[in-house]
Amino acid sequence: MKKLVLQLIFGFIVLPVSVAGTLYYLNKNGFFNISKVEVILENPPVGQEQFLKPNVDALEAALAKYKGISLWNIKLKQISREVSSQNWVEGLNIKRSWPATLSVRVRPHEVKLLFMAKNGKLVPIIKDGSFLDPIESKEAPDVALLEGETFLKKTELRKKAVDVIEQIPAEGSFSKKTISEIRYDNKEGFWMTLIKTGVQVKMGEDQVALKAARVSQVVDYLDSRQFDARVIDANLSKKVLVRLRKDP
């Protein structure tokens, strides 16, 4: 019985006090002081590395002020609020990686479209139609450009443009990759310009996925016949109308 009591005293009093004392000593001597701040991207959108790298670098630089502070003493909620204030960040997870690393896992917003500002810089647009901070052209993701001042003033119209582009396939003869510009007309809806040929595609606003499939078939047909189209009007109920360059 006496042996059991001694074991309990050691397990519940002596050992915890010894561990706590060791941790306190190590902490006082800087063993847990942050020496590394790592920012890790979770599921970064494909092809947007050139956009994300400057943001990650800037965030790492901003968080460098926590180096030298003990992991025990930092306030994760405060750091979380600081990282969340970055408008390119959609979600995050922050944790202490013992003994001396602050690990910040960030889920970035995907840039869906771009808008050309008057100063020549490009403004990224995310899924809810919001603008991010302007960027240089060398940092721009490979996405379509919105054309027209109407998009500058109306967030809902930008969101509608995102909804439209999301219904268009990522690959194919008519796809996100083949579209250079998108503009909007109050009467006719969305128009798109093809990168390769400059053909104008009239899409309207509804049944975009169905119309995109039809346009893809038309583009394949025109290529096979070497027809030089000027306009592809897909904003019709059951057919697609093509105007060739020589047409009036």
QUIJOWO-V725975 format. One record per residue. N is the residue number from 1. RES is the residue in three letters. SS is DSSP state (H for helix, E for strand, C for the rest). PHI is phi as a letter, one per 40 degrees, with the letter a starting at -180 (* if undefined). NEAR is the number of other ideal C-beta (glycine too) atoms within 10 Angstrom. Layout:
n	res	ss	phi	near
N	RES	SS	PHI	NEAR
N	RES	SS	PHI	NEAR
This chain:
n	res	ss	phi	near
1	MET	C	*	5
2	LYS	H	c	6
3	LYS	H	c	7
4	LEU	H	c	8
5	VAL	H	c	9
6	LEU	H	c	11
7	GLN	H	c	10
8	LEU	H	c	10
9	ILE	H	c	11
10	PHE	H	c	12
11	GLY	H	c	10
12	PHE	H	b	10
13	ILE	H	b	10
14	VAL	H	c	11
15	LEU	H	c	11
16	PRO	H	d	11
17	VAL	H	c	10
18	SER	H	c	11
19	VAL	H	c	10
20	ALA	H	c	10
21	GLY	H	c	10
22	THR	H	c	11
23	LEU	H	c	13
24	TYR	H	c	11
25	TYR	H	c	10
26	LEU	H	c	14
27	ASN	H	c	16
28	LYS	H	c	10
29	ASN	C	c	9
30	GLY	C	g	11
31	PHE	C	c	15
32	PHE	C	b	20
33	ASN	E	c	17
34	ILE	C	c	21
35	SER	C	b	12
36	LYS	E	a	11
37	VAL	E	b	19
38	GLU	E	b	12
39	VAL	E	b	20
40	ILE	E	b	11
41	LEU	E	c	16
42	GLU	C	b	12
43	ASN	C	f	10
44	PRO	C	c	17
45	PRO	C	d	16
46	VAL	C	c	10
47	GLY	C	g	13
48	GLN	C	b	20
49	GLU	H	c	13
50	GLN	H	c	14
51	PHE	H	c	26
52	LEU	H	c	19
53	LYS	H	d	13
54	PRO	H	c	14
55	ASN	H	c	21
56	VAL	H	c	18
57	ASP	H	c	11
58	ALA	H	c	13
59	LEU	H	c	19
60	GLU	H	c	13
61	ALA	H	c	11
62	ALA	H	c	14
63	LEU	H	c	19
64	ALA	H	c	12
65	LYS	H	c	10
66	TYR	H	c	17
67	LYS	C	c	13
68	GLY	C	g	11
69	ILE	C	c	13
70	SER	E	c	16
71	LEU	C	d	20
72	TRP	C	c	13
73	ASN	C	c	11
74	ILE	C	c	16
75	LYS	C	b	8
76	LEU	H	c	14
77	LYS	H	c	9
78	GLN	H	c	11
79	ILE	H	c	17
80	SER	H	c	14
81	ARG	H	c	10
82	GLU	H	c	16
83	VAL	H	c	19
84	SER	H	c	13
85	SER	C	c	8
86	GLN	C	c	18
87	ASN	C	c	14
88	TRP	C	c	19
89	VAL	E	c	16
90	GLU	E	c	16
91	GLY	E	a	12
92	LEU	E	a	17
93	ASN	E	a	14
94	ILE	E	b	18
95	LYS	E	a	12
96	ARG	E	c	16
97	SER	E	b	12
98	TRP	C	c	10
99	PRO	C	c	13
100	ALA	C	a	17
101	THR	E	b	14
102	LEU	E	c	22
103	SER	E	b	14
104	VAL	E	b	22
105	ARG	E	c	15
106	VAL	E	b	23
107	ARG	E	b	14
108	PRO	E	c	22
109	HIS	C	c	22
110	GLU	C	c	18
111	VAL	C	c	24
112	LYS	C	c	24
113	LEU	E	a	24
114	LEU	E	b	24
115	PHE	E	b	20
116	MET	E	c	18
117	ALA	C	c	12
118	LYS	C	c	7
119	ASN	C	c	7
120	GLY	C	g	9
121	LYS	C	c	16
122	LEU	E	b	21
123	VAL	E	b	21
124	PRO	E	c	25
125	ILE	E	b	25
126	ILE	C	b	20
127	LYS	C	c	15
128	ASP	C	c	12
129	GLY	C	g	19
130	SER	C	c	14
131	PHE	E	c	16
132	LEU	E	c	17
133	ASP	E	c	11
134	PRO	E	d	15
135	ILE	E	b	19
136	GLU	C	c	11
137	SER	H	c	10
138	LYS	H	c	9
139	GLU	H	c	18
140	ALA	C	c	18
141	PRO	C	c	20
142	ASP	C	c	13
143	VAL	C	b	23
144	ALA	C	c	21
145	LEU	E	b	17
146	LEU	E	c	24
147	GLU	E	b	16
148	GLY	C	h	16
149	GLU	C	c	9
150	THR	H	d	14
151	PHE	H	c	24
152	LEU	H	c	16
153	LYS	H	c	9
154	LYS	C	b	14
155	THR	H	c	14
156	GLU	H	c	9
157	LEU	H	c	17
158	ARG	H	c	25
159	LYS	H	c	17
160	LYS	H	c	17
161	ALA	H	c	24
162	VAL	H	c	18
163	ASP	H	d	14
164	VAL	H	c	22
165	ILE	H	c	22
166	GLU	H	c	13
167	GLN	C	c	14
168	ILE	C	c	23
169	PRO	C	c	15
170	ALA	C	c	9
171	GLU	C	b	9
172	GLY	C	h	17
173	SER	C	c	18
174	PHE	C	b	26
175	SER	C	a	15
176	LYS	H	d	18
177	LYS	H	c	15
178	THR	H	c	23
179	ILE	E	b	20
180	SER	E	c	13
181	GLU	E	b	18
182	ILE	E	b	23
183	ARG	E	b	16
184	TYR	E	b	20
185	ASP	E	b	12
186	ASN	C	d	6
187	LYS	C	c	4
188	GLU	C	b	13
189	GLY	E	g	16
190	PHE	E	c	20
191	TRP	E	b	20
192	MET	E	b	24
193	THR	E	b	18
194	LEU	E	c	19
195	ILE	C	c	12
196	LYS	C	c	10
197	THR	C	b	15
198	GLY	C	g	11
199	VAL	C	c	23
200	GLN	E	c	17
201	VAL	E	b	25
202	LYS	E	c	20
203	MET	E	b	26
204	GLY	E	g	17
205	GLU	C	b	14
206	ASP	C	b	11
207	GLN	C	f	14
208	VAL	H	c	20
209	ALA	H	c	11
210	LEU	H	c	11
211	LYS	H	c	23
212	ALA	H	c	23
213	ALA	H	c	15
214	ARG	H	c	17
215	VAL	H	c	28
216	SER	H	d	18
217	GLN	H	c	13
218	VAL	H	c	23
219	VAL	H	c	24
220	ASP	H	c	13
221	TYR	H	c	14
222	LEU	H	c	18
223	ASP	H	c	13
224	SER	H	c	8
225	ARG	H	c	7
226	GLN	C	f	6
227	PHE	C	c	12
228	ASP	C	b	10
229	ALA	E	c	21
230	ARG	E	b	14
231	VAL	E	b	15
232	ILE	E	b	25
233	ASP	E	b	20
234	ALA	C	c	23
235	ASN	C	c	19
236	LEU	C	b	12
237	SER	C	c	5
238	LYS	C	b	5
239	LYS	C	a	9
240	VAL	C	b	18
241	LEU	E	b	12
242	VAL	E	b	18
243	ARG	E	b	14
244	LEU	E	c	11
245	ARG	C	d	10
246	LYS	C	c	7
247	ASP	C	c	9
248	PRO	C	c	3
